[in-house]
Amino acid sequence: MAKRYHCPQCAKNQTHFYLLKKLAQEVRKNPANGKITWASDEWEEVWDGDALFLEVKCADCGYTAPEKDFT
């Protein structure tokens, strides 16, 4: 379902936004020095329950927040 957005910060933008999806990469680190000793080749999308974790950034003022704040 399509959702209309409205920036809660600048209160004027209703048309130009960036959709930000979070990605995660599994890594293992050396506990002594903090260096990465192994990293997965794959990046996975981060999910919030049953929905994809999505943030929205206003292209006018730069305000970034979860999608629910813009709907």
Backbone hydrogen bonds, N-H to C=O, Kabsch-Sander energy under -0.5 kcal/mol:
donor,donor_aa,acceptor,acceptor_aa,energy
6,H,70,F,-1.9
7,C,13,N,-2.2
11,A,7,C,-1.2
17,F,15,T,-0.6
18,Y,57,K,-2.5
20,L,18,Y,-0.6
20,L,55,E,-3.3
21,K,19,L,-0.6
22,K,53,F,-1.1
24,A,44,E,-3.0
28,R,38,W,-2.6
30,N,35,K,-2.9
34,G,30,N,-2.6
37,T,28,R,-2.9
38,W,28,R,-1.5
40,S,26,E,-2.9
44,E,24,A,-3.0
46,V,22,K,-2.2
48,D,51,A,-3.4
49,G,47,W,-0.7
50,D,48,D,-0.6
51,A,48,D,-1.5
53,F,46,V,-2.6
54,L,52,L,-0.5
55,E,20,L,-2.6
56,V,65,A,-2.8
57,K,18,Y,-2.6
58,C,63,Y,-2.8
59,A,16,H,-2.1
62,G,58,C,-1.5
65,A,56,V,-2.0
67,E,54,L,-1.7
69,D,66,P,-1.8
70,F,66,P,-0.5
70,F,67,E,-1.7
71,T,67,E,-0.7
